[in-house]
């Protein structure tokens, strides 16, 4: 008797392989999109009572919360490239408000750099200090944000009383507030800088991670603005 021949498995056609590869790449791309934009909704109850003053109108329907570090180079990139466009197109027109929450995780000098923002705020110059710090950022942990250098930088900030700033910085009176904001940021899922939450009038938030381009923020803001 002849031996039974085993049936050979059918070969996958080229089109089937392309379909499978397409599905795999689609899943990867979708995962990357969610990782960057965090395109999901959640109720947002972030305590910003000890964070920055509001930039923009407190009644703006959309709120952007940034969790950042003054020593973070990607935070600098976002603040120099994306933030000005958001200010121009949404904050200045009353559609968006921006709040900055301290997340000083880059190095030991970050604590003082962030405490300095509230010393500047005593003189009504929080956001001027904020922008000045990012424009004059050095390399991570190379001493540019040391207390001594922060005092030198303060002397270059127009309108700031550098002596009062130095006295405030030396007192350390805002360091506890900065640590509280760091805890709040981490409780709300911020693990890297910059991280963002964009909250609509319904209280639902979309997360964005990293120094994403203006177009990424524009798409989320437009989705959340009331019709």
C-alpha positions in Angstrom: 0.0 0.0 0.0 1.2 3.5 -0.8 2.1 5.8 2.1 -0.4 8.6 2.8 1.0 11.9 1.8 0.5 14.7 4.2 -1.2 17.7 2.8 1.1 20.7 2.5 -0.1 23.8 4.2 -1.3 26.4 1.8 1.1 29.2 1.2 0.1 32.6 2.2 -0.4 34.9 -0.7 1.5 38.1 -0.9 -1.6 40.1 -0.4 -2.4 38.2 2.9 1.1 39.0 4.2 0.7 42.7 3.3 -2.7 42.7 5.1 -1.1 41.2 8.3 1.8 43.6 8.2 -0.6 46.5 7.7 -2.6 45.5 10.7 0.6 45.2 12.8 1.9 48.6 11.7 -1.6 50.1 12.3 -1.6 48.8 15.9 1.9 50.2 16.5 0.9 53.6 15.0 -2.3 53.7 17.0 -0.3 52.9 20.2 2.2 55.6 19.5 -0.7 58.1 18.9 -2.2 57.3 22.2 1.1 57.5 23.9 1.7 61.0 22.6 -1.7 62.5 22.7 -3.3 60.4 25.4 -6.4 60.7 23.3 -8.9 59.5 25.9 -11.1 61.4 28.3 -11.1 61.4 32.0 -12.6 63.7 34.7 -10.0 66.2 35.7 -9.7 67.5 39.3 -6.2 68.9 39.5 -5.4 71.1 42.4 -3.8 74.2 40.9 -4.4 76.5 43.9 -0.6 76.7 44.6 0.5 76.6 41.0 1.3 79.5 38.6 -1.0 82.5 38.1 -3.4 81.9 35.2 -2.1 83.0 31.9 -5.1 84.3 30.0 -8.7 84.7 31.1 -9.8 82.6 34.1 -13.1 82.2 32.4 -11.6 80.7 29.2 -13.5 77.5 28.3 -10.4 75.4 27.8 -7.5 75.0 30.3 -4.0 73.7 29.5 -2.1 72.5 32.5 1.6 72.1 31.9 3.8 70.0 34.2 7.3 71.2 33.7 10.9 71.7 34.9 12.9 74.8 34.1 16.0 72.6 33.5 14.1 70.4 31.0 15.3 71.0 27.4 12.1 69.6 25.9 10.1 72.0 28.1 12.3 74.8 26.7 11.5 73.6 23.2 7.8 73.7 23.9 7.8 77.1 25.6 9.8 78.7 22.8 8.1 77.1 19.8 4.6 76.0 20.7 3.5 78.2 23.6 3.8 81.5 21.7 1.4 80.2 19.0 -1.1 79.0 21.6 -0.9 82.5 23.2 -1.4 84.2 19.9 -4.3 82.1 18.6 -6.1 81.0 21.8 -5.0 82.6 25.0 -5.1 86.2 23.8 -8.5 85.7 22.4 -9.9 84.3 25.7 -10.4 80.8 24.5 -7.7 79.1 26.5 -6.0 79.6 29.9 -2.6 78.2 30.8 -1.5 77.0 34.2 2.0 75.8 35.0 2.5 73.2 37.7 6.0 72.6 39.1 7.5 69.2 38.4 11.2 69.7 39.4 12.7 66.3 38.6 15.8 67.1 36.5 18.2 67.8 39.3 18.7 69.5 42.7 18.9 73.0 41.2 15.4 72.7 39.8 13.9 73.3 43.3 15.4 76.7 43.6 14.7 77.6 40.0 11.0 76.9 40.6 10.9 78.6 44.0 12.3 81.7 42.2 9.2 81.9 40.1 7.1 82.6 43.1 9.6 85.1 44.4 9.2 86.9 41.0 5.4 86.5 41.4 5.6 88.6 44.6 6.6 91.4 42.2 3.9 90.5 39.7 6.5 89.0 37.3 5.8 85.3 37.4 5.3 84.8 33.6 8.1 87.2 32.7 10.4 85.1 34.9 9.0 81.9 33.4 9.7 82.9 29.9 13.1 84.4 30.8 14.2 81.2 32.4 13.5 79.1 29.3 15.1 81.7 27.0 18.3 81.6 29.2 18.3 77.9 30.0 21.7 76.2 30.1 22.5 72.5 30.1 20.9 70.1 32.6 22.6 70.3 36.0 25.6 72.4 34.8 25.1 75.0 37.5 23.2 77.6 35.4 20.2 77.2 37.8 22.2 77.3 41.0 21.0 79.9 43.6 24.0 82.1 42.8 23.4 82.1 39.1 19.6 82.6 39.5 20.5 85.8 41.4 22.7 87.0 38.5 19.9 86.2 36.0 17.5 88.1 38.1 19.6 91.2 37.7 19.1 91.0 33.9 15.3 90.7 34.1 13.8 94.1 33.4 11.5 95.4 36.1 12.5 92.8 38.8 14.0 94.1 42.0 17.0 91.7 42.2 17.7 92.4 45.9 14.2 91.5 47.0 14.3 88.4 44.7 17.6 87.3 46.3 16.3 87.7 49.8 13.2 85.7 48.9 15.2 83.0 47.2 17.5 82.7 50.2 14.6 82.4 52.6 13.4 79.2 51.0 9.8 80.1 51.7 8.4 78.8 48.5 10.3 75.5 48.4 7.5 73.7 50.3 5.0 75.0 47.8 7.1 73.7 44.9 7.3 70.2 46.5 3.5 70.2 47.0 3.0 71.0 43.3 5.4 68.2 42.4 3.4 65.8 44.5 0.2 67.0 42.8 1.7 66.5 39.4 2.8 63.0 40.1 -0.6 62.1 41.7 -2.1 63.2 38.4 0.1 60.8 36.4 2.8 63.2 35.3 6.1 61.2 35.2 8.1 63.2 32.6 8.5 66.7 31.5 6.8 68.3 29.8 3.4 66.6 30.3 0.1 68.3 29.7 -3.6 68.0 30.4 -6.1 69.9 28.2 -9.4 70.2 30.0 -12.6 71.2 28.2 -15.7 72.9 29.6 -17.2 69.5 30.4 -14.3 68.8 32.8 -12.9 66.0 30.6 -9.2 66.0 30.1 -6.9 64.8 27.2 -3.3 64.1 28.1 -0.3 65.0 25.8 3.2 63.9 26.6 6.3 65.6 25.4 7.1 68.7 23.4 4.6 68.0 20.7 4.1 70.6 17.8 1.5 73.3 17.8 -0.7 71.2 15.4 -1.1 68.5 18.0 -2.4 71.0 20.6 -4.5 72.9 18.0 -6.4 69.7 17.1 -7.2 68.9 20.8 -8.2 72.5 21.6 -10.5 72.8 18.6 -12.2 69.6 19.6 -12.8 70.9 23.1 -13.9 74.4 22.3 -17.7 74.9 22.5 -19.4 75.1 19.1 
